[in-house]
Amino acid sequence: MNTSGGWKRLESKLAATQERVQSLEWEPARRNSFVAYTVERDSAYAELDGRRLLMMSGYSYLGLAGDERVVAAAKAALDLYGTGNHGVRALAGSIPLHEELEAEVARFAGRERAMVFGSGYAANVGTVAGIVGPGDTVFIDKYDHASIVDGCRLSGATVTRFRHNDVDHLARRLRAADPGGVRLVIVDSVYSMDGDIAPLPELRKVCDEHDALLMVDEAHALGVIGPVGGGIEDHFGPGCEVDIKLGTLSKAIPSMGGWVAGPAALIAHLRYAARPFLFSAALGPAQAAAALEALRILRREPERVAHVQHQAERLRTRLNAAGLRTQNSETAVLPLIAGSDEAAYDLATTCRENGVIGLPVVSPAVPNDLARLRIAVTARHTADDIDAAAEAFVASARACRILPA
Ligand SMILES: Cc1ncc(COP(=O)(O)O)c(C=O)c1O
């Protein structure tokens, strides 16, 4: 590498990252990050080094990633529009597909209007920083996604964290807050690392008592919770609404992109105020078409949602019966707690030897000593897959002494 003074000043940071990776992935068999699995389009399996492995950490909750209708819609859009949109939406980048997709998202979210971003990350950063600024206050759950945290940082608003899913703590924070400015409370509908659900009725009540807006990130809720996969409002039923809904098109919806839905006036504002929307290229035609088709399939085939919920419950029951901890998970995300970062890597490596992919999540993404495998159940998993996975997880946990042998 170039040894100029400029690079020398960066050296210690680059070395620290290398050291951190090496401390967990010291040999090829322990490599768990950036592994290029060849995922089969029509099953829950993936291939690595000539071995067929059961994928238990993918996010395609509805099993639509390889769906031929979704693929056909993407191909048709490629034929019609080509591969890119040549710019930002506000200038030359908009195509009719974006408007159709936004109308479908708004309809699905049950809101007046929606807009789509290049990713869920961009949707969070752009929406938060587009709504609040200096003089305003944002209240975020301790386990909110990093993109919410980054949106808060960009906004310049005062940021206050409350304890995870602790509404009393939020109420105390609201009481102590600056009386002026906009107050925005943001939670994940389903927490990506724990699989638990935000307590919407209590949150709504506290927000109303303190003149605060309530925004939810539906990334792991859309297509997964509620009788028709409608997310957190569908889960809790009528009478309990959020103010601003946001999500991704990269998980249950097997594409790329993010969205926000709300009153027309909010979206009209965000189209000019959300910087990652205004200053970043439009969502590609194939990705927009894939997302649109998948949303339509979700509306027509709610049985996919019931299947995911059923299989997730089956896995949770089996793991808990064997003594494995899955925190307060009640969704398709199941954290399999290993303990230390190294223990999570040991467990992931042993699982892979036993034919199952369960990817480790370590600190600082999760608290120290709560490193885990982040398991996700999808509509591709059959009952046999779930039973095979449970058996492999339990056998691997015993081999790693997370469970008694
Ligand atoms: C809760 C949550 N919000 C937002 C995102 C970002 O979504 P995207 O991958 O589309 O940028 C993620 C991604 O993992 C997530 O888990």
The ligand as an ORCA input file, in Angstrom:
! r2SCAN-3c Opt
* xyz 0 1
  C     -35.199     -2.678     11.041
  C     -34.495     -2.342      9.757
  N     -34.701     -1.142      9.204
  C     -34.083     -0.790      8.061
  C     -33.211     -1.637      7.416
  C     -32.531     -1.195      6.170
  O     -33.156     -1.745      5.041
  P     -32.389     -1.917      3.667
  O     -31.579     -3.176      3.750
  O     -33.467     -1.980      2.635
  O     -31.508     -0.725      3.490
  C     -32.968     -2.897      7.950
  C     -32.041     -3.815      7.267
  O     -31.537     -4.765      7.734
  C     -33.628     -3.267      9.162
  O     -33.409     -4.452      9.727
*
